[in-house]
Amino acid sequence: METLRIYFNKFLKLNDSEWKDFESCLTKVNISNKEQILRQGEHCNFIAFIHEGSFRFYYDKNGEEKITAFNFKGDFVSNYRSFLSGKPSDHFIEAMQDAVIYKINLQELILYTINIKI
């Protein structure tokens, strides 16, 4: 989790109390090799930080896989278009090895941002 905090500190410094509040919104998820965390046609309702492992972002066209991106340790992974629009994803996200992610779903993110004191 410290890696994620270091990443955030580059853009937004959170004090210990603020970090603890944000951290409580995150869910640690262990992902197995070749496990899909998003399937084509599903709504992407999460953003995840890759603590360990790697993922591929691809779609199926006439039975052929078309890889459009790779995400690695220290990256965020999501289908932002689906996340922001609420429309079904046109891509799959699949682990290329065993992985650990810290995931926040859309509802948790909205609740967290509503409760931030500005």
C-alpha positions as a printed Julia matrix, in Angstrom:
118×3 Matrix{Float64}:
   0.0     0.0     0.0
   2.98    2.3     0.59
   3.76    2.25   -3.15
   0.3     3.65   -3.86
   0.73    6.38   -1.25
   4.09    7.39   -2.75
   2.42    7.59   -6.17
  -0.38    9.8    -4.81
   2.07   12.06   -3.01
   3.51   13.1    -6.37
   0.19   14.79   -7.19
  -1.73   15.23   -3.97
  -0.24   15.13   -0.49
  -2.59   13.5     1.96
  -1.9    13.69    5.67
  -2.08   10.48    7.69
  -5.73   10.96    8.58
  -6.75   11.7     4.98
  -4.74    8.72    3.72
  -6.34    6.43    6.29
  -9.81    7.55    5.13
  -8.91    6.94    1.48
  -7.2     3.63    2.25
 -10.4     2.39    3.9
 -12.11    2.64    0.48
  -9.6     0.29   -1.16
  -9.95   -3.46   -1.39
  -6.89   -5.69   -1.77
  -7.58   -8.39   -4.36
  -5.39  -11.36   -5.26
  -5.72  -12.25   -8.95
  -4.64  -15.53  -10.54
  -2.76  -15.79  -13.81
  -5.17  -15.54  -16.78
  -8.04  -14.39  -14.54
 -10.18  -11.7   -16.13
 -11.03   -8.74  -13.92
 -13.24   -7.27  -16.65
 -15.02   -8.92  -19.56
 -16.15   -7.4   -22.82
 -19.78   -6.3   -22.42
 -19.57   -5.67  -18.66
 -19.67   -2.2   -17.11
 -16.3    -1.28  -15.59
 -17.12    0.05  -12.13
 -13.58    0.15  -10.71
 -10.12    1.62  -10.92
  -7.28   -0.55   -9.64
  -3.66    0.07   -8.73
  -1.33   -2.81   -9.64
   0.78   -3.66   -6.61
   2.2    -6.85   -8.14
   1.8    -8.48  -11.55
   0.81   -7.38  -15.03
  -2.33   -7.21  -17.16
  -3.28   -7.08  -20.8
  -6.1    -4.97  -22.23
  -7.65   -6.57  -25.32
 -10.79   -7.07  -27.36
 -12.13   -9.91  -29.47
 -12.7    -9.28  -33.18
 -14.14  -12.21  -35.11
 -12.56  -14.7   -32.73
  -9.14  -13.04  -32.84
  -7.67  -11.26  -29.81
  -6.42   -7.72  -30.41
  -4.18   -6.47  -27.59
  -4.29   -2.7   -27.2
  -2.34   -2.13  -23.95
  -0.27   -3.66  -21.18
  -0.3    -2.53  -17.55
   2.43   -3.31  -15.04
   3.3    -2.95  -11.36
   2.84    0.68  -10.36
   0.21    1.37  -13.06
  -3.51    1.88  -12.74
  -5.77   -0.46  -14.68
  -9.37    0.16  -15.69
 -11.49    0.75  -18.75
 -11.88    4.47  -18.14
 -14.33    4.96  -21.01
 -16.71    2.39  -19.51
 -16.0     3.63  -15.97
 -16.89    7.24  -16.81
 -19.75    6.64  -19.26
 -21.47    3.69  -17.59
 -21.52    1.93  -20.96
 -20.41   -1.7   -21.45
 -16.69   -2.31  -21.9
 -15.47   -3.15  -25.37
 -12.34   -4.74  -23.85
 -11.25   -7.52  -21.54
  -8.66   -7.0   -18.79
  -6.74  -10.18  -17.98
  -3.85  -10.95  -15.64
  -0.7   -12.17  -17.37
   0.65  -13.58  -14.1
  -0.49  -13.84  -10.49
  -1.17  -10.31   -9.3
  -2.24   -8.15   -6.38
  -4.34   -5.05   -6.96
  -5.86   -2.38   -4.75
  -9.29   -1.69   -6.13
 -11.77    1.12   -5.55
 -15.24    0.89   -6.99
 -17.16    3.84   -8.37
 -19.62    4.08   -5.46
 -16.79    4.14   -2.88
 -14.95    6.8    -4.87
 -18.06    8.98   -5.07
 -18.75    8.61   -1.34
 -15.12    9.4    -0.51
 -15.06   12.55   -2.67
 -18.35   13.77   -1.19
 -16.87   13.48    2.31
 -13.63   15.36    1.53
 -13.43   18.62    3.41
 -12.31   21.35    1.02
